[in-house]
Amino acid sequence: MEIHWHRSDLRATDNTGLVAAEGEVMPVFVFDDGVLRYGSPPRVAFMLDALAELREWYRERGGDLYVARGDPSAVLPELAADHGVEAVHYAADHSGLARERDRAVTAALEDAGVAVHEHSDRLLHEPGSILTNDGDPYQVYTYFWKKWRDREKADPHDAPSAIADVSGEELPTLEDLGFEEPDADVPAAGMDAARDRLESFCDGPIFEYADARDDVAEGATSRLSAHLRWGTVGVREVYAATEAAMADAPDDEARESVEEFQSQLAWREFYHHVLHFSPEVVTENFKSYENPIEWRNDPDEIAAWTAGETGYPIVDAGMRQLREEGFMHNRVRMIVASFLTKDLLADWRHGYAQFREHLVDHDTANDNGGWQWAASTGTDAQPYFRIFNPMTQGERYDPDAEYVARYVPELRGVDPETVHSWHELDDETREAAAPDYPAPVVDHSERREEALAMFERARGDSEE
Ligand SMILES: Cc1cc2nc3c(=O)[nH]c(=O)nc-3n(C[C@H](O)[C@H](O)[C@H](O)COP(=O)(O)OP(=O)(O)OC[C@H]3O[C@@H](n4cnc5c(N)ncnc54)[C@H](O)[C@@H]3O)c2cc1C
């Protein structure tokens, strides 16, 4: 018998480690307090739902998911000894913390005479497999993408057939794990929900993706991020579905749209490669400036941003979507991140902490990549002088202010032109249009100048 240790791969199909195990496979999940302390209610709620479905899947096939709580470097060797297990399989993870844990677990298992197999599973192409011609990790996404796109991709794997029936503990509740119920409506978790999303997206919306992806009210993206994060769907299965859609695409425009979607999967892999080769990006700027960036970090302004009370409608709508749904549209993530770092001049780490707390799909690599991109401190980041104007972004991507009205009830019924020019109105007009909605906390044009000066000082360009 061999163990497959599930971590962020909460599925039975298209799972490399599960199919690599020889003979009967014992699927195992360990609640590890060292990892759980980085958890948050919406994320852990999604994980528990996915685990419940996974356990059910195994039970319906005569096996079980072995559940334990403790330090995996103690739990796994003991379990292996009790059941005569010869090998443990798991999917490679890329954060510094996870790799440190995996080194400790591997050492403990090998000391106990158990073989350990780490599998490439989370990504289509593992870090180290796509490098520049000089053998370095890519720092520019476009070049990475071209190589990534042209590489052959593995096919999805079948589900295992011989599953051990060893059950361990009951699944804990959120409360058992020390978490409150989430405020957000957590989306349906599990393999069935993931497959439904993938199928319905590849059945039609994928052909319009290139045009529709930035329409924030429509929200016509796949919403697969939490599933990819928790591995309730395998990335090979997702890619295979996009290739099938490519074959069915009615015209060139639709084919380009499918490729645009595939290029988002490549962004995900790009940021995982960055995290793998530069694990310090979780807390440090990727890009170094000559001088430290003098973030303003005004606590009241950061609090207004966090609460969705900045008086910039698209920013506030995004921050409220985050709290209500544990999700935010990609375009709006870019807008709120730019606003925090370039209008409020607050350190991206404040934003990253909020996203980590509230996003169901929070993923260290992507979240960090997104924040450092917006803050102009990351790999292939937005140049420091490209500062989003939150009003024109709102006008362009939410022209009817539908997205704003959905999340900011104070602005419902206010005409879109008023919504998108909120910063220019006088107090009297604002008071008449939406008395409960705040005036802008800062002046965008002034802050834009300050942001440029802040970055120029950091670059050492300033004459001050
Ligand atoms: C500040 C900021 C923080 C972010 N934090 C996260 C995060 O914690 N977790 C996360 O998965 N994504 C994050 N993203 C990327 C992106 O916003 C989400 O992946 C996307 O909104 C999820 O919706 P979707 O599944 O409908 O995306 P789709 O548009 O349908 O894209 C399909 C998949 O591609 C990947 N993807 C798409 N865009 C990106 C991107 N820019 N970078 C990396 N991968 C991408 C995701 O896995 C996504 O599920 C962040 C972006 C920004 C600007």
The ligand as a Gaussian input file, in Angstrom:
#p B3LYP/6-31G(d) Opt

LIG

0 1
 C       -3.898000      42.577000      -6.816000
 C       -4.269000      41.244000      -7.415000
 C       -4.382000      40.124000      -6.591000
 C       -4.708000      38.876000      -7.133000
 N       -4.801000      37.800000      -6.293000
 C       -5.065000      36.566000      -6.805000
 C       -5.136000      35.423000      -5.957000
 O       -4.940000      35.493000      -4.751000
 N       -5.433000      34.228000      -6.518000
 C       -5.655000      34.088000      -7.866000
 O       -5.906000      32.974000      -8.328000
 N       -5.553000      35.153000      -8.685000
 C       -5.286000      36.382000      -8.204000
 N       -5.231000      37.461000      -9.045000
 C       -5.369000      37.253000     -10.505000
 C       -6.807000      37.356000     -11.053000
 O       -7.401000      38.533000     -10.597000
 C       -7.694000      36.167000     -10.668000
 O       -7.044000      34.960000     -10.968000
 C       -9.011000      36.196000     -11.428000
 O       -9.707000      37.387000     -11.171000
 C       -9.865000      35.010000     -11.009000
 O      -11.082000      35.007000     -11.698000
 P      -11.375000      33.910000     -12.796000
 O      -11.061000      32.546000     -12.284000
 O      -12.759000      34.150000     -13.279000
 O      -10.303000      34.312000     -13.894000
 P      -10.194000      33.984000     -15.452000
 O      -10.069000      35.278000     -16.155000
 O      -11.261000      33.071000     -15.887000
 O       -8.767000      33.276000     -15.565000
 C       -8.594000      31.848000     -15.480000
 C       -7.538000      31.504000     -14.475000
 O       -6.269000      32.025000     -14.860000
 C       -5.538000      32.445000     -13.707000
 N       -5.332000      33.890000     -13.798000
 C       -6.113000      34.814000     -14.393000
 N       -5.559000      36.042000     -14.321000
 C       -4.408000      35.889000     -13.629000
 C       -3.384000      36.789000     -13.225000
 N       -3.422000      38.086000     -13.521000
 N       -2.372000      36.301000     -12.503000
 C       -2.285000      34.991000     -12.218000
 N       -3.213000      34.091000     -12.587000
 C       -4.265000      34.534000     -13.281000
 C       -6.407000      32.108000     -12.493000
 O       -6.013000      30.845000     -12.009000
 C       -7.798000      32.083000     -13.096000
 O       -8.700000      31.262000     -12.378000
 C       -4.909000      38.744000      -8.533000
 C       -4.790000      39.876000      -9.351000
 C       -4.484000      41.109000      -8.802000
 C       -4.373000      42.304000      -9.698000

